[in-house]
Amino acid sequence: MNQVKVTIFEDNKHLRESLFYLINGTEGFTCAGAYPDCNDLLFQLKKSLPNVVLMDIEMPGINGIEAVKLIKQHFPAIQVLMQTVFHDDNNIFNAICAGASGYILKTTSPAGYVEAIKDVYNGGSPMTGSIARRVLELFQRNISPAASTDYQLTPKEKEILQQLVKGKSFKMIADAIGSTYETVRTHMKNIYAKLHVNSNTEAVSKVLHEKIV
């Protein structure tokens, strides 16, 4: 795996420093920056150019949800993993709809943090089934007829998208289609390129909106 650059936005000083040391102390990861607020968000991201942003959902000033919108508008390739103290469905749901790739509880173990960051970097979307269902329901309610476009998807890519729409993770998809995690990840990179999207949420939205599968 390539070196994964992570930038942290977390107002809790103790947690921010703990995550900084965890990321820099993990092989294959580097912390490109750690900040207590998002007031200089775009400048800080331009300077650090991370692969993944760890974003506190409750930030002073510009909150986490507004920050996600700015990130996806100006740096669409950056994956955002939200952090929250509780399973706050409404805030998490709004963050996912704004473009976040998933979320993690702040009580998660250090090893769990590393796995979640790795999952997001590889195109996964860590979230509970209840959040995934709410996101899919929102997309389905907003479906309108769209012009049919041939994205040159292979049968295997369409099969993977069918599983993705059900809210399954890359590992679950691999198990369902009798493949490996790495193979699914490779297929998803190709799917992103063909659909011109940067996240699973965008892919699912496009699939449902245009009835691709």
C-alpha positions as CSV (number, residue, x, y, z in Angstrom):
1,M,0.0,0.0,0.0
2,N,1.3,3.5,-0.8
3,Q,1.9,5.9,2.1
4,V,-1.4,7.2,3.3
5,K,-1.4,10.9,4.2
6,V,-4.0,11.9,6.8
7,T,-5.0,15.4,8.0
8,I,-6.9,15.7,11.3
9,F,-9.5,18.3,12.3
10,E,-10.3,17.8,16.0
11,D,-11.0,20.4,18.7
12,N,-10.2,18.0,21.6
13,K,-6.4,18.6,22.1
14,H,-5.8,15.2,23.8
15,L,-7.5,13.2,21.1
16,R,-5.9,15.3,18.3
17,E,-2.5,14.6,19.7
18,S,-3.2,10.9,20.3
19,L,-4.4,10.5,16.7
20,F,-1.3,12.4,15.4
21,Y,1.0,10.0,17.2
22,L,-1.0,7.0,16.3
23,I,-1.0,7.8,12.6
24,N,2.7,8.8,12.5
25,G,3.6,5.7,14.5
26,T,1.8,3.3,12.1
27,E,3.7,1.9,9.1
28,G,2.4,3.1,5.8
29,F,0.7,6.2,7.3
30,T,1.8,9.8,7.9
31,C,-0.1,12.7,9.5
32,A,0.1,15.7,7.2
33,G,-1.4,18.1,9.7
34,A,-3.6,18.3,12.8
35,Y,-5.8,21.3,13.5
36,P,-8.3,22.4,16.3
37,D,-10.8,24.0,13.9
38,C,-11.7,24.4,10.2
39,N,-11.4,28.2,9.9
40,D,-8.4,27.9,7.5
41,L,-9.6,24.6,6.0
42,L,-8.8,25.2,2.3
43,F,-5.4,26.7,3.0
44,Q,-4.5,23.8,5.3
45,L,-5.6,21.2,2.8
46,K,-3.8,22.9,-0.1
47,K,-0.7,22.8,2.1
48,S,-1.0,19.2,3.3
49,L,-2.8,17.5,0.3
50,P,-3.9,14.4,2.3
51,N,-5.6,11.3,1.0
52,V,-7.9,11.1,4.0
53,V,-9.3,13.7,6.4
54,L,-10.4,12.8,9.9
55,M,-13.1,15.3,10.7
56,D,-14.8,15.9,14.0
57,I,-18.5,16.3,13.3
58,E,-18.9,19.0,16.1
59,M,-16.3,21.6,15.3
60,P,-16.2,25.2,16.6
61,G,-16.7,27.9,13.9
62,I,-17.1,26.0,10.6
63,N,-18.7,22.7,11.7
64,G,-17.8,19.3,10.3
65,I,-20.7,19.0,7.9
66,E,-20.0,22.4,6.3
67,A,-16.3,21.5,6.2
68,V,-17.2,18.3,4.2
69,K,-19.1,20.3,1.7
70,L,-16.1,22.6,1.2
71,I,-13.7,19.7,0.9
72,K,-15.7,17.9,-1.7
73,Q,-16.2,21.1,-3.7
74,H,-12.5,22.0,-3.8
75,F,-10.8,18.7,-3.3
76,P,-13.2,16.0,-4.5
77,A,-10.6,13.2,-4.4
78,I,-10.0,13.6,-0.7
79,Q,-11.9,11.0,1.4
80,V,-13.4,12.2,4.6
81,L,-14.0,10.1,7.7
82,M,-16.2,11.7,10.2
83,Q,-15.6,11.3,14.0
84,T,-18.4,11.4,16.5
85,V,-18.9,10.6,20.2
86,F,-22.2,9.0,19.8
87,H,-24.3,7.3,17.1
88,D,-25.8,10.6,16.2
89,D,-27.9,9.4,13.2
90,N,-29.0,12.9,12.0
91,N,-25.6,14.5,11.9
92,I,-23.9,11.4,10.5
93,F,-26.6,11.2,7.8
94,N,-26.2,14.8,6.9
95,A,-22.4,14.4,6.7
96,I,-22.6,11.4,4.5
97,C,-25.0,13.2,2.2
98,A,-22.6,16.2,2.1
99,G,-19.9,13.8,0.8
100,A,-18.3,12.1,3.7
101,S,-17.2,8.5,3.0
102,G,-18.1,7.1,6.4
103,Y,-17.8,7.7,10.1
104,I,-16.1,6.3,13.2
105,L,-16.8,6.6,17.0
106,K,-14.2,8.3,19.0
107,T,-14.3,5.4,21.4
108,T,-12.9,3.1,18.7
109,S,-9.6,1.3,19.5
110,P,-6.4,2.5,17.9
111,A,-6.4,-0.5,15.7
112,G,-10.0,0.2,14.7
113,Y,-9.0,3.7,13.7
114,V,-6.2,2.5,11.5
115,E,-8.5,0.0,9.8
116,A,-11.2,2.6,9.2
117,I,-8.7,5.0,7.7
118,K,-7.4,2.2,5.5
119,D,-10.9,1.2,4.5
120,V,-11.8,4.8,3.4
121,Y,-8.5,5.1,1.6
122,N,-9.3,1.9,-0.3
123,G,-12.7,3.2,-1.3
124,G,-14.8,1.7,1.6
125,S,-17.5,3.5,3.5
126,P,-17.5,2.6,7.3
127,M,-21.1,3.1,8.5
128,T,-23.8,1.3,10.3
129,G,-26.6,-0.5,8.3
130,S,-29.2,2.0,9.6
131,I,-27.2,5.0,8.2
132,A,-26.6,3.2,4.9
133,R,-30.4,2.5,4.6
134,R,-31.3,6.1,5.3
135,V,-28.8,7.3,2.6
136,L,-30.2,4.9,0.0
137,E,-33.8,5.9,0.9
138,L,-32.9,9.5,0.3
139,F,-31.4,8.8,-3.1
140,Q,-34.4,6.7,-4.1
141,R,-36.9,9.4,-3.1
142,N,-35.0,11.9,-5.3
143,I,-34.7,9.7,-8.4
144,S,-35.9,11.4,-11.5
145,P,-35.8,10.1,-15.1
146,A,-32.3,10.6,-16.6
147,A,-30.8,10.1,-20.0
148,S,-29.4,6.6,-20.4
149,T,-25.6,6.6,-20.8
150,D,-23.4,3.7,-21.7
151,Y,-20.6,3.7,-19.2
152,Q,-19.0,0.6,-20.7
153,L,-19.3,-1.3,-17.4
154,T,-18.4,-5.0,-17.4
155,P,-20.8,-7.6,-16.1
156,K,-18.6,-8.0,-13.0
157,E,-18.6,-4.3,-12.4
158,K,-22.4,-4.2,-12.6
159,E,-22.6,-7.1,-10.2
160,I,-20.4,-5.2,-7.7
161,L,-22.5,-2.1,-8.0
162,Q,-25.6,-4.2,-7.3
163,Q,-24.0,-5.3,-4.0
164,L,-22.9,-1.7,-3.3
165,V,-26.4,-0.4,-3.6
166,K,-27.4,-2.8,-0.9
167,G,-25.1,-1.0,1.5
168,K,-22.4,-3.8,1.6
169,S,-18.7,-3.1,2.4
170,F,-15.9,-4.2,0.0
171,K,-15.3,-7.2,2.2
172,M,-19.0,-8.2,2.2
173,I,-19.1,-7.7,-1.6
174,A,-16.0,-9.9,-2.0
175,D,-17.6,-12.7,0.0
176,A,-20.9,-12.3,-1.9
177,I,-19.4,-12.6,-5.3
178,G,-16.7,-15.2,-4.5
179,S,-13.8,-12.7,-5.0
180,T,-11.1,-11.1,-2.9
181,Y,-11.1,-7.7,-1.2
182,E,-8.2,-6.5,-3.4
183,T,-10.0,-7.5,-6.6
184,V,-13.2,-5.7,-5.5
185,R,-11.1,-2.6,-4.7
186,T,-9.5,-2.7,-8.2
187,H,-12.9,-3.0,-9.8
188,M,-14.2,-0.1,-7.8
189,K,-11.3,2.1,-8.9
190,N,-12.3,1.3,-12.5
191,I,-16.0,2.0,-11.7
192,Y,-15.1,5.4,-10.2
193,A,-13.2,6.3,-13.4
194,K,-16.0,5.2,-15.7
195,L,-18.8,6.9,-13.7
196,H,-16.7,10.0,-13.0
197,V,-17.3,9.8,-9.2
198,N,-14.9,9.9,-6.2
199,S,-16.8,8.0,-3.5
200,N,-19.2,5.1,-2.9
201,T,-21.9,7.5,-2.0
202,E,-21.6,9.3,-5.3
203,A,-21.5,6.0,-7.1
204,V,-24.7,4.7,-5.4
205,S,-26.4,8.1,-6.1
206,K,-25.5,7.9,-9.8
207,V,-26.5,4.2,-10.1
208,L,-29.9,4.9,-8.6
209,H,-30.5,8.2,-10.4
210,E,-29.6,6.8,-13.8
211,K,-30.8,3.2,-13.2
212,I,-27.4,1.9,-14.3
213,V,-28.0,-1.6,-12.8
